[in-house]
């Protein structure tokens, strides 16, 4: 476990994470902790409270977070990509006959994502899907639908902070055990967007590939230096290293 700006970041491997998630019997919220998500959390008390809740596990899903942990001399073992965790949870649910629910992205993407998953895992129980274009403060029918389906895992792909706000608001009320915000992962699984080539993933350049493919992302990179600067100048680090 590594501590950055009061957040406890999971410091083990992906396999250890999966063991922790599946050993728990209680609800768990897996947060893909990249600098943007964590920075958004600092600006919203409810999100921050949810991220720091005992039921939350923040994974280091961004090289900005991995480097920050190293610079603070409290390193996490490795970057854990949210999309890989999502796929591992799906595999496990498929094996154990448990269901999943896909919430997010546009209608065509979420439908394609379902068919691509069923091509790969023909017996996978997808208890429901819904696109991510709705008002999260007025969505009782969606909450009822998810509760009726009561899936083991709910993947929410609405980007940050919308997906995290949705989970924070409804986690208590939803009959779901594993919650996970997965950003643009449905676009990747549906084949709309590719992940970076392997060599770029290896060199920690996935962010560069995503900006090259979708230049509007460049603005969002600003969260990385802001987050790192805040972390490196945070008094709590200075105090704890004394
Ligand atoms: N999205 C959504 N509802 C919204 C806004 C966005 O479902 O109101 C979806 C969008 O279609 C895309 C995903 O959220 O599938 C955006 O994820 P993004 O790429 O921003 O996330 P990242 O992977 O960068 O965290």
Boltz pocket constraint, residues with backbone or C-beta under 6 A from the ligand:
constraints:
  - pocket:
      binder: B
      contacts: [[A, 104], [A, 105], [A, 106], [A, 109], [A, 131], [A, 132], [A, 133], [A, 134], [A, 157], [A, 158], [A, 159], [A, 160], [A, 162], [A, 182], [A, 183], [A, 184], [A, 185], [A, 186], [A, 187]]
      max_distance: 6.0
